[in-house]
Amino acid sequence: MDMSQYLDIFMEESKEHLQNMNEILMILENSPEDLNLLNEIFRIAHTLKGMSGTMGYNNILNLTHEMENVLDDIRKGKIHINASVIDILFECFDELERYIDQIEKHNNDGKNTSKPLIQKLQGIMNNPSKDVKLQDSYETNLKDNTIKVDQYVETAIKKAIGKSLNVYLIKVSLDKKCMLKSARAYIVINTLEKLGEVIQSTPSIEDIEDEKFDFDFELIVVSQNNEEFIYKSISSISEIESIDLIDFKNQEYTITDMDQEELLIASNEKELDVSQTSSYNKTQDISNIKTRTTKTVRVDIERLDNLMNLVSELIIIKTRLEDIDDLNKKQGMNETTEHLERITTSLHDAVMKVRMVPIERVFNRFPRMVRDLSKELNKEISLIMTGAETEVDRTVIDEIGDPLIHLIRNSIDHGIEDIETRIKSNKDRKGIVKLIAYPDGNSVVIEVEDDGKGIDVEKIKSKAIEKNIISLQQSQLMEGNEIVQVLFHPGFSTTDKVSDLSGRGVGLDVVKTKIETLGGTVEVNTAKGKGSKFIIRLPLTLAIIQALLVVTGDEKYAIPLNNIQEITTINADSIRNVQGKEVVLFRNSTLPILRLAELLEVPNVVEKGNEYIIVIVRKGDKSVGIVVDGLIGQQEIVIKSLGKYLTNINGIAGATILGNGSVALIVDTNSFF
């Protein structure tokens, strides 16, 4: 029987069951005697066992079966719940989640990696009074000067050595204070790819991408470069604690049984030419790897009924258009067109609501993360979440998780002080991290706030001057909020330990880039000794937006309405030139002026009169006036991609097709700041 037709249903239900298990385990840790919670976890494990058995996923089947046995003994009073048991149940959850991810990516549950975990579960039943010692799931493959590879990698190594190429095993240990492990690992991998060919990675590239590794990883690299050159190239990368580089020519290596899907070599290994570093490269830019997103979404039946009614109205209008006679053609056409416009607007709103899902889906993963980090850092932290019911477009939900994870980790690890420091500062020993979401017009705002030590603006200023990011003269003119924005500068503070800047400089450029690709913005508010707040503003949808159509020269452009503060006119004589920049005094404050024709290099622009039309756009608390030749009006536009050849064009966010079939480019006003 072909079970693949049920795969989507299995994935959707499994993820829902695992989410429930995670939430219940969090509650169970604080209420270990609650029998109802135990019964619920038992029911989830039993359901997952039945589902996975039906689908043929035996790894999940075996693990959930052992979980059932332990949970049943707990219910019967044979086993007493303690911290060790809870930790092992959390380990089981992590392992089940890993299996589900594997199924989603490869349609199978992969290699059986849960044998040690099953032994722990059996150990609980055999010795219910003893705490089970928890071990790290990842162990390095380098022991006793023996390098373990599988037969395919061995073949590639022999070919490389036969062609007088160098083969190295490189073990990299990242700084324990590194906040963006996967991004840092990518820089190492990318550097090595420029010097040769990475033919194996431990852990796998998927696990490195998902940050499912400690701070160590190993790579086997084939290169024409010598050992010293490679070592210098990697050691120049910041946030690396140690590098071990071993030449295969001087080492023994044995064949072991490894999962072929984890190898970073071509499947047709006989034809792999390791001397050509560009012939095959599966180690991709981690930032560009797109995970498979869920294709289903649960919808309230009332929303579907509303959609059905609107489609019925469209059919009626279609019939009405066909029946308009010549005598009343103009009047009938106008009335029908107006009716059609109302219906299409309502239809758009209805479809939008169908695509909307609560941001709770993202928020639900954070209590567990905060719990684990609190234990690891020996801090007491309370996570307060509000607005989880706020709805966001499905595509935004899939992308916003990673930036929020980095910001929350940042707050916990480096924003909130340790218990002793908080007590000395007359603060509550328990730190608070707030995660708040709420709608604001056509946007959704997400705030990550902590009551920690805040950001030291003076230290940022001195480091920025030291790194030549800003000059001494610029620093004297910049206000506190402007200096904090330096944190988002790529590479800022990466050469120093994180504690020098309260950890706020690490990885914020990655976070900002990710949010801006979603059409959003990120701001920072901070007070030294009181805490910091990161404010993320995202569009409700990435598909259809309200925009203002403007004319510059012979071209039409669309400016997203949620970026526009107001539209006005100014006299050309009122524009002043300050340090080579045009500004105007507008409502008792200085407003920078930019000319759209110059920014986008529009040809055939003719200066018209002494009065300029200005579209004032904002980004956070900053504003700028953009000079355009004319206004067409407000319009709903459908965003279209420009394709892979025209991506990353400065100032352009995409394109839209107008009613007459012509194309208008959508202006990315954020890039002008």
Buried (B, 14 or more C-beta within 10 A) or exposed (E): EEEEEBEEEBBBBBBEBBBBBBBBBBEBBEEBEBEEBBEBBBBBBBBBBEBBBEBEBEBBBBBBBBBBBBBBBBBEEEBEBBEBBBBBBBBBBBBBBBBBBBBBEEEEBBBEBBEEBBEBBBBBBEEBEEEBEEEEBBEBBBEEEEBBBBEBBBBBBEBBBEEEBBBBBBBBBBBEBBBBBBBBBBBBBBBBBEBBBBBBBBBBBBBBBBBBBBBBBBBBBBBBBEBEEBBEBBEEBBBBEEBBBBEBEEBEBEEEEBEEBBBBBBEEBEEBBBBEBEEBEEBBEBEEEEEEEBEEEEBEEEBEEBBEEBEEBEEEBEEBEEEBEEEEEEEBEEEBEEBBEEBBEBBBEBBBBBBBBBBBBBBBBBBBBBBBBBEEBEBBBEBEBEBBEBBBBBBBBBBBBBBBBBBBBBBBBBBBBEBEEBEEEEBEEBBBBBBBBEEEEEBBBBBBBBBBBBBBBEBBBEBBBEBEBBEEEBBEEBEBBBBBBBBBBEEBBBEBEBEEBBBBBBBBBBBBBBBBEBBBBBBBBBEBEEBBBBBBBBBBBBBBBBBBBBBBBEBBBBBBBBBBEEBBEBEEEEBEEEEEEBBBEBEEEEBBBBBBBEBBEBEEBEEEEEEBBBBBBBBBEEBBBBBBBEEBEEBEBEBEEBEEEEEEEEBBBBBBEBEEEEEBBBBBBBBBB
